Each structure stands twice: as structure tokens, then as C-alpha cells.
Amino acid sequence: MIDWGRVADLKSDVGADAFEEVVALFLEEVEEAISHLNAAKRGGGLPDALHFLKGSALNLGFESFARACAAAEKTCAAAGGAMVQISDLVDCYQQSKRVFLSGATSAAA
């Protein structure tokens, strides 16, 4: 679900203090984007929103969520945005977030 190697690399690259800021910014931006997915679906901006979410997820090691976004992008391209199950993406993100935060807390202890 989480690519802990990617998480460790990012933390090493930016430093422990900046890493906390990166995580906070990631969570804020992703949750903002997720809150607009239904509007993007109606307005035709869903492919761009999914691409943004996929890239963000990959940067922080949210592997399962990135795969779900990539699959939704493919569905969008092949069958249109109406076929994308946003609730599934939200569930995957929430589960990934829980695993990440519990793992990050364990790693900090």
C-alpha cells in the first residue's frame, strides 16, 4: 500500500523537519483535490485531477492510491469520466492515509 522506501528516500532528501511540512502540504493538497473530484467529473476536468492525484501519491509513496488513480485515468480515457467510481478512490486514499500515518508514527518512535 505504501512504498516505505520512497518515503525514506524523500525524508532523507528533504530532512526530517522539512519532511513533516511536505507531508502536511501533501495531505492538504490531496484532500482539497479529492473534495473537488465530483465537480471535476461533471465539468470534464477529471483526467487532469486524476493525473495530479497520481503524481502526488507517487511522490509520497502512496503506491495503492497512485495505482487506483492511474486505473481511473485509463477508465476516463476509454469509457469517460462517468465510469470512474470516485468513492473507491476516496476509500483507497483514506486507507492509505491511515496506514501511512500509523507507519510514520511507528517509525518516529
N, C-alpha and C positions, 0 to 999 in steps of 0.2 A: 504494500500500500504506500509506504514512504520509502524513498531512496535515501537511507541514512548516510550513505557515502556522499551523496550530493550535499546533504545538509552539513556534514562535517567539512567538506571542501569549501562551501560558502562561508561557514563560520571561520575557518582558517583564513580565507581570503580577506574578509572584512573585519575580523577581530570580534571578540566576544561582546564588547559594548555595542558596536555598530550592528552586530547580528540581531540583537533584541529589537533595534529600531527597524531593521529590514523586515523582520517577522511581523512587527506591528503594522508596518506600511503594507506589506503583502496582504495580511488579513483584512485590513481596512479596504484596500482597493478591490480585492476579490469579492468581498461581501457587497460592496457598492455595485460592482458589475453584475453579480448574481441577482441583486434586487431589481435590476432593470432587464432581466432576460425575457420576461413575458412581453414587455413593451418592445424590445428588440425583435422578438418573434413576430409581433403584429406589424411592426414598421419596416421589416426587411433587413434590419441590422444584425440579425442573429449570427451569420457567418463571422462577421468581424468580432462580435462579442465572444464567441466561442474560441476564436483564434487567440484573442487577448488572454482569456482564461487559461487556455492550454499553455501558452508561453509562460505565464505567471506561475502556473503549477509546476512546470518543469524547472524553473529557476529555484524553487524552494524544495524540490524533491517530492512533491505530491504526485507520485507516479500513477496511481489508480485514477485520480481525478484528471490528470493530463490525458490518459488513455480514453476516459469517458468523454472528454471534450473533443478529442480527435475523432472518435466514433460519431459523435453528434455532428461534427463538421462534415464528415462523409455522408451522413444521412441527409443533412441540409443540401449538400450538392446534388445528391442522387434523387431525393424524393421531396425536397422542400422543407422549410422550417416547421411546417405544421406537424411533421412526423417526429420531431425532436421532443423527447419527454424531459421537460425541464425539471420536474420533480425528482427524477432519477439523478440528474446532475447535482441538484441541491443535496440530496441524500448522500451521494458519494463524497461531496465536499465536506459535509458535516462529519461524516465518519472519518474521513482523512484528517480533518482538523482535530478531532478528539484523539486519534492515535498520535498525531504529531505532538500535540501539547502534552500528552501524558509521557511520551518518549522524551521530549525535550526537557520536561521537568525531572524525569528519572536521570537523564544524562547530566543535568546540572547539579544533582545531589551528590 
